[in-house]
Amino acid sequence: MTDTSSIVSALGAGSGIDMTALATNLATAQFQQRTERLTAKSETLERQISAASSLKSSLSLLASALGDRVRSGDLAVTPQIASASVATVSSPLGTSGSGSYSLEVLALAKTQTLTTPAFADATTAVGAGSLTFRFGSTSGSSFTEDAAHAAVTVNIASGSNLTDIASAINAQKAGVSAYVAQTPQGAQLVLKGPEGAQNGFVVEATEAAGEPGLAALAWNPTAGGDPARLLSTSADAQFKLDGLAMSSASNTTGTVAPGLSLKLTGTNVGVPTTISFSNPVKNISSAMQDLVSALNEVTGDLRSATDPVSGDLSRDPGARALKRTFSELGGTVVMPNAAADAPRTLSDLGLAIERDGSFRLDTARLQATLDRDPAGAAAMFTAGLYGVYATFDKISRAASSTGDPGSIAGSIARYQKQSAQVSEDTSKLADQQERLRANLVSRFAKADTRISASQSTLSFLKSQIDAWNSQKN
């Protein structure tokens, strides 16, 4: 309390009225309607933020769960190999295969490995200048340069040792890697090229004036290079797919058949292994049932939120846009790159929409699609640019776009801004109310002081009159 209000309260004042309580009540009454309006608006905004946030979160969880299911691989036609020691198999993104293949790996792709003469210590200065790598095929004492593969020159700084040279080569990132090996003969620089027959290499040295030594690192089989320094020769991978001879510069082959790529890891000469493709038909039916259930949960929340009478988002543009998107899901083309007779829409996978906007699984339509084109149905469950997952991920991202005022996230941002303004207005109103209360307390205190003084005068006059009356008697 202020000094003045404390005095008034202590006196019980000359008027006998609690002036502090009176000031508080009058100030409260003055601002009550505006305070109640702001409180109601704040509560409405909080409900709208909560409802919109819940929808956004549900969409994000749906898309995330669907993505996890797709990435698990059990909804796609995936290749499987009987002998895992020979190769790992996969389908290039957005493709699928069928049938079976035999695979016989005759030889793995190899890299050329070259070493240098031994040095007493890895920290001994070797020289300065540059090393140039030329690429091509190496065979015995011959080297045929690949004109399409540009040579690489690495500058070697003054005073460099083997460790420095290895670092300079690796920093060039030109396909040749280097490290220093400590052998019984001493420190040796080991150089390794990429896999593939055309990725062999020779080394040319250019020495800086006054700092010789790099010439010891040069190597070329056609110029008398020590054959003992060539530890392995680069080579292509050789394999047979269904008996058809194939080769690859790398053990990672790329696509060798529809929906099939290989990473060769071992050989099985004379003992071909089998590659087959999984059948995800049962998993697709289960996944579609789960998707319909999840969609109906989101749709139920959306229907409640947009109810024209009781819905907190009945006039919300983001919620209305989402409702329109859901109503069009069945006919949405999710595989625009599919063949003309392949499944392309969610309705092809059995997604049907009821009159009230809820979803159901048309099992007959789904089964007809799976019977007609199981590979096409499986291809719709991909982590690529198109498909079931990409469709719902796009819906979730659109709803989460704060830059779009017509999205769910745009609505949340708008409601949060309005809520912050309401909080600021409420704070200002409370300050105004407090100033009015304090002003009233001060004014009432002065009035009560005057009333008290008047009552003291009245009491004095009354006592004088009583004294006069008693003297007359």
C-alpha positions in Angstrom: 0.0 0.0 0.0 1.0 3.7 -0.5 1.4 5.9 2.6 -1.9 7.6 1.9 -3.9 4.4 1.4 -2.3 3.0 4.6 -3.4 6.0 6.6 -7.0 5.8 5.2 -7.1 2.1 6.0 -5.7 2.6 9.5 -8.2 5.4 10.3 -11.2 3.4 9.0 -11.4 7.0 7.9 -13.8 9.7 9.0 -16.4 8.3 6.6 -16.2 4.8 8.0 -15.8 3.5 4.4 -12.8 1.2 3.2 -11.5 3.6 0.6 -8.9 1.2 -0.8 -11.4 -1.5 -1.4 -13.8 1.0 -3.0 -11.0 2.3 -5.3 -10.1 -1.3 -6.3 -13.7 -2.2 -7.0 -14.4 0.9 -9.1 -11.3 0.4 -11.1 -12.1 -3.3 -11.7 -15.6 -2.4 -12.8 -14.3 0.3 -15.2 -12.1 -2.3 -17.1 -14.1 -5.5 -16.5 -15.8 -5.8 -19.9 -12.6 -5.1 -21.9 -10.6 -7.5 -19.7 -13.2 -10.2 -20.2 -13.2 -9.7 -24.0 -9.4 -10.0 -24.1 -9.5 -13.1 -21.8 -12.1 -14.8 -24.1 -10.1 -13.9 -27.2 -6.9 -15.3 -25.6 -8.6 -18.6 -24.7 -10.0 -18.9 -28.3 -6.6 -18.3 -29.8 -5.0 -20.8 -27.5 -7.6 -23.4 -28.6 -7.0 -22.6 -32.3 -3.2 -22.9 -31.8 -3.6 -26.2 -30.1 -6.0 -27.6 -32.7 -3.8 -26.5 -35.7 -0.6 -27.7 -34.0 -2.2 -31.1 -33.3 -3.2 -31.4 -37.0 0.3 -30.4 -38.2 1.9 -32.9 -35.8 -0.4 -35.7 -36.9 0.4 -35.1 -40.5 4.2 -35.1 -39.8 3.9 -38.3 -37.8 1.9 -40.0 -40.5 4.5 -39.0 -43.2 7.4 -40.0 -41.0 5.9 -43.4 -40.1 5.1 -44.1 -43.8 8.7 -43.1 -44.7 10.1 -45.5 -42.1 7.9 -48.3 -43.4 9.0 -47.6 -47.0 12.7 -47.4 -46.1 12.5 -50.8 -44.3 12.1 -52.4 -47.8 9.3 -54.8 -47.0 6.9 -53.0 -49.3 9.1 -53.0 -52.4 10.2 -55.8 -54.7 13.8 -56.2 -53.6 16.5 -58.5 -54.9 17.9 -61.2 -52.7 21.1 -63.3 -53.3 21.6 -66.8 -52.1 25.3 -66.4 -51.4 25.9 -63.2 -49.5 29.7 -63.7 -49.7 29.7 -63.1 -53.5 27.8 -59.8 -53.7 25.3 -57.5 -52.1 22.3 -56.7 -54.3 20.0 -53.7 -54.5 17.5 -51.9 -56.7 18.4 -48.5 -58.1 16.2 -45.8 -56.6 12.7 -45.8 -58.2 13.1 -49.1 -60.0 12.1 -52.7 -59.4 12.8 -56.0 -60.9 11.3 -59.5 -61.3 12.2 -63.1 -62.0 15.6 -64.6 -61.1 19.2 -64.5 -62.3 22.3 -66.6 -61.9 25.5 -64.8 -60.9 29.1 -66.1 -61.3 31.9 -63.8 -60.3 35.1 -64.7 -62.0 37.3 -61.8 -60.7 37.0 -58.7 -58.6 38.0 -55.3 -59.8 41.5 -54.3 -58.5 43.5 -51.2 -57.9 47.1 -50.6 -58.9 49.3 -50.5 -55.8 52.8 -49.0 -56.2 55.5 -48.5 -53.7 58.7 -46.3 -53.6 62.2 -47.3 -52.6 62.8 -47.5 -48.9 64.0 -44.4 -46.9 65.7 -44.4 -43.6 63.0 -42.4 -41.9 59.6 -41.0 -42.9 60.7 -37.6 -41.7 63.9 -37.5 -43.9 63.7 -34.8 -46.5 63.1 -36.3 -50.0 63.3 -33.2 -52.3 61.0 -30.6 -53.9 59.4 -30.0 -57.3 56.3 -31.9 -58.6 55.0 -35.4 -59.2 52.8 -36.1 -62.3 50.4 -39.1 -62.5 49.4 -40.4 -65.9 46.6 -43.0 -66.1 46.0 -45.9 -68.3 46.5 -49.7 -68.5 49.6 -51.4 -67.2 50.7 -54.8 -68.3 54.1 -56.2 -67.6 56.7 -53.8 -69.0 54.1 -51.8 -71.1 51.9 -48.9 -70.3 49.1 -47.5 -72.5 47.9 -44.1 -71.5 44.2 -43.3 -71.5 43.9 -40.0 -73.3 40.5 -39.4 -71.9 41.8 -39.4 -68.3 43.6 -36.2 -67.6 47.0 -36.3 -65.9 47.3 -35.0 -62.4 50.3 -32.9 -61.1 51.0 -32.6 -57.4 53.4 -29.8 -56.2 55.9 -30.9 -53.6 57.1 -28.1 -51.3 60.7 -27.4 -50.3 62.0 -29.7 -47.6 59.2 -32.2 -47.9 59.5 -35.7 -46.4 57.5 -38.8 -47.2 54.7 -37.9 -44.8 54.4 -34.4 -46.4 54.3 -35.9 -49.9 51.6 -38.4 -48.9 49.5 -35.4 -47.5 50.0 -33.4 -50.7 48.9 -36.3 -52.9 45.8 -37.0 -50.7 44.9 -33.3 -50.6 44.8 -33.3 -54.4 41.8 -35.7 -54.4 42.6 -36.9 -57.9 42.0 -40.6 -57.5 45.4 -41.6 -56.2 45.8 -42.1 -52.4 49.0 -42.4 -50.5 50.3 -43.4 -47.1 53.7 -44.1 -45.5 54.4 -47.8 -44.5 57.1 -48.7 -42.0 58.7 -51.9 -43.4 61.8 -53.9 -42.4 63.6 -52.1 -45.2 62.6 -48.7 -43.9 59.9 -46.1 -44.6 58.1 -46.5 -48.0 55.5 -44.4 -49.7 52.5 -46.6 -50.9 50.4 -45.3 -53.8 47.0 -46.7 -54.7 44.8 -45.8 -57.7 41.1 -46.3 -58.4 39.6 -49.7 -59.4 39.5 -50.6 -63.1 41.9 -51.7 -65.8 42.2 -48.2 -67.2 43.1 -46.7 -63.8 46.7 -47.9 -63.7 49.3 -45.1 -63.5 52.9 -44.1 -63.9 54.7 -41.4 -61.9 56.9 -38.7 -63.4 59.1 -36.5 -61.3 60.3 -32.9 -61.9 62.9 -31.8 -59.4 63.3 -28.3 -58.1 66.8 -26.8 -58.7 69.1 -27.3 -55.7 66.7 -29.9 -54.1 67.0 -33.2 -55.9 65.5 -36.5 -54.7 62.0 -36.7 -56.2 63.4 -38.7 -59.1 63.6 -41.7 -56.8 59.8 -41.7 -56.6 59.2 -41.8 -60.4 58.1 -45.1 -62.0 57.3 -46.2 -65.5 57.5 -49.8 -66.7 58.5 -48.7 -70.2 61.4 -46.7 -68.9 63.0 -49.3 -66.8 60.9 -48.9 -63.7 61.6 -51.5 -61.0 58.9 -54.2 -61.5 59.2 -55.2 -57.8 57.7 -51.8 -56.9 54.4 -52.8 -58.7 52.6 -54.7 -55.9 49.3 -55.2 -57.8 48.0 -54.3 -61.2 44.6 -52.6 -61.8 41.9 -54.7 -63.4 38.2 -54.7 -64.2 35.7 -57.0 -62.4 34.6 -60.0 -64.5 31.3 -61.8 -64.0 28.5 -63.6 -65.7 24.9 -62.8 -65.3 22.7 -65.7 -66.6 25.8 -66.9 -68.4 26.3 -63.6 -70.2 29.9 -62.3 -69.8 30.1 -58.8 -68.3 32.8 -56.5 -66.9 32.9 -53.5 -64.6 35.7 -51.0 -63.9 34.4 -51.0 -60.3 33.1 -53.7 -57.9 30.0 -51.5 -57.7 28.6 -52.3 -61.0 25.6 -50.0 -61.4 22.5 -51.4 -63.0 23.1 -54.7 -64.7 19.4 -55.8 -65.2 16.1 -54.1 -64.6 15.9 -53.3 -60.9 19.2 -54.9 -60.1 22.7 -53.5 -59.2 25.6 -55.3 -57.6 28.4 -54.7 -55.3 30.8 -57.6 -55.8 32.6 -58.9 -52.7 33.9 -62.3 -53.6 34.3 -64.9 -56.4 32.4 -68.2 -57.0 34.0 -69.5 -60.2 32.1 -72.6 -61.5 29.5 -72.3 -58.7 26.9 -69.7 -59.8 24.6 -68.3 -57.1 20.9 -67.3 -57.6 19.4 -63.8 -57.3 15.6 -63.6 -56.9 13.1 -60.8 -56.0 10.8 -60.7 -53.0 7.0 -60.6 -53.2 5.6 -57.8 -51.0 1.9 -58.4 -51.8 0.9 -59.3 -48.2 2.9 -56.4 -46.8 1.3 -53.9 -49.2 -2.2 -55.0 -48.1 -1.2 -54.6 -44.4 0.4 -51.2 -45.1 -2.7 -49.9 -46.9 -4.9 -50.9 -44.0 -2.6 -49.1 -41.6 -2.6 -46.0 -43.8 -6.4 -45.9 -44.0 -6.6 -46.2 -40.2 -4.1 -43.4 -39.7 -5.8 -41.2 -42.3 -9.2 -41.6 -40.5 -7.6 -40.5 -37.2 -6.4 -37.3 -38.8 -9.7 -36.9 -40.7 -11.6 -37.2 -37.5 -9.6 -34.5 -35.8 -9.9 -32.3 -38.9 -13.7 -32.8 -39.0 -14.1 -31.8 -35.4 -11.8 -28.8 -35.8 -13.7 -27.5 -38.8 -17.2 -28.1 -37.5 -19.1 -25.0 -38.5 -20.8 -24.7 -35.1 -18.2 -25.9 -32.5 -15.0 -26.2 -34.4 -12.1 -24.0 -33.4 -10.8 -23.9 -37.0 -14.2 -23.6 -38.7 -13.0 -20.6 -40.7 -9.3 -21.4 -40.9 -7.9 -21.3 -44.4 -5.2 -23.9 -43.6 -7.6 -26.4 -42.3 -10.0 -25.9 -45.2 -7.1 -26.4 -47.7 -6.1 -29.6 -45.9 -9.7 -30.8 -46.1 -9.8 -30.2 -49.9 -6.5 -32.1 -50.3 -7.8 -35.1 -48.4 -11.0 -35.1 -50.5 -8.9 -35.4 -53.6 -6.5 -38.1 -52.4 -8.2 -41.0 -54.1 -7.7 -39.6 -57.6 -4.3 -38.0 -57.0 -1.7 -39.3 -59.5 1.2 -40.3 -57.3 3.2 -42.1 -60.0 3.3 -39.7 -63.0 6.3 -41.6 -64.5 4.5 -45.0 -64.4 3.7 -46.9 -67.6 0.3 -46.2 -69.1 -1.2 -49.5 -67.9 0.6 -49.5 -64.5 -1.1 -48.4 -61.2 -0.8 -44.6 -60.8 -3.3 -43.4 -58.1 -4.1 -44.2 -54.5 -7.5 -45.5 -55.6 -5.5 -48.1 -57.6 -4.2 -49.2 -54.2 -7.8 -49.4 -52.8 -8.1 -46.0 -51.1 -11.7 -45.0 -51.2 -13.4 -41.9 -49.7 -16.9 -42.0 -48.1 -19.4 -39.2 -48.3 -18.5 -37.9 -44.8 -14.9 -37.5 -45.9 -13.6 -40.6 -44.1 -11.6 -43.3 -45.8 -12.0 -47.0 -46.3 -9.9 -49.7 -47.9 -11.5 -51.2 -51.1 -9.9 -54.6 -50.7 -11.4 -55.8 -54.1 -9.8 -52.9 -56.0 -6.5 -53.4 -54.2 -6.4 -57.2 -54.8 -7.2 -56.6 -58.5 -4.2 -54.3 -58.8 -1.9 -56.7 -56.9 -3.0 -59.6 -59.1 -2.6 -57.6 -62.3 0.7 -55.8 -61.6 2.3 -56.6 -58.2 5.6 -55.0 -59.3 3.8 -51.8 -60.3 2.0 -51.7 -57.0 5.3 -52.2 -55.1 7.0 -49.5 -57.2 4.5 -47.0 -55.6 6.2 -47.6 -52.2 9.5 -45.9 -52.9 11.6 -43.2 -51.1 12.0 -41.4 -54.5 10.4 -38.3 -55.9 7.1 -40.0 -56.6 4.9 -42.5 -54.9 2.8 -42.9 -51.8 5.4 -41.7 -49.3 6.3 -38.6 -51.5 2.7 -37.7 -51.7 2.1 -37.6 -48.0 5.5 -36.1 -47.3 4.5 -33.3 -49.7 1.2 -32.8 -47.8 3.0 -32.7 -44.5 5.6 -30.2 -45.8 2.9 -28.0 -47.3 1.0 -27.9 -43.9 4.3 -27.1 -42.2 5.3 -24.2 -44.5 5.3 -21.0 -42.4 5.8 -19.0 -45.5 2.4 -19.9 -46.8 -0.4 -18.0 -45.0 -2.9 -20.5 -46.4 -1.2 -23.5 -44.6 -1.7 -25.0 -41.2 1.7 -23.6 -40.1 0.7 -20.2 -41.6 -2.4 -20.2 -39.4 -0.5 -21.2 -36.3 1.9 -18.3 -36.9 -1.0 -15.9 -37.4 -2.7 -17.1 -34.2 0.5 -16.8 -32.2 1.0 -13.3 -33.4 -2.6 -12.4 -32.5 -2.1 -14.1 -29.1 1.1 -12.1 -28.4 -0.9 -8.9 -29.3 -3.7 -9.9 -26.9 -1.1 -10.5 -24.1 0.4 -7.1 -24.8 -3.1 -5.4 -24.8 -4.0 -7.3 -21.5 -0.8 -6.0 -19.9 -1.5 -2.5 -21.0 -5.1 -2.7 -19.7 -3.8 -4.0 -16.4 -1.4 -1.0 -16.1 -4.3 1.4 -16.9 -6.5 -0.2 -14.3 -3.8 0.0 -11.7 -3.2 3.7 -12.5 -6.9 4.4 -12.1 -7.0 2.5 -8.8 -4.0 4.4 -7.4 -5.5 7.7 -8.5 -8.9 6.9 -6.9 -7.1 5.8 -3.7 -5.3 9.2 -3.6 -8.5 11.2 -4.3 -10.5 9.2 -1.7 -7.8 9.7 0.9 -8.0 13.4 0.5 -11.8 13.4 0.6 -11.7 11.2 3.7 -9.3 13.6 5.4 -11.7 16.5 4.8 -14.6 14.4 6.1 -12.6 13.5 9.2 -11.8 17.2 9.7 -15.5 18.2 9.3 -16.5 15.5 11.8 -14.0 16.8 14.3 -15.4 20.3 14.0 -19.0 19.0 14.2 -18.1 17.1 17.4 -16.5 20.2 18.9 -19.6 22.3 18.1 -21.9 19.6 19.4 -19.9 19.5 22.7 -20.1 23.3 23.0 -23.9 23.3 22.4 -24.3 20.6 25.0 -22.3 22.7 27.4 -24.4 25.8 26.8 -27.6 23.8 27.2 -26.4 22.4 30.5 -25.6 25.9 31.8 -29.1 27.2 31.0 -30.5 24.3 33.0 
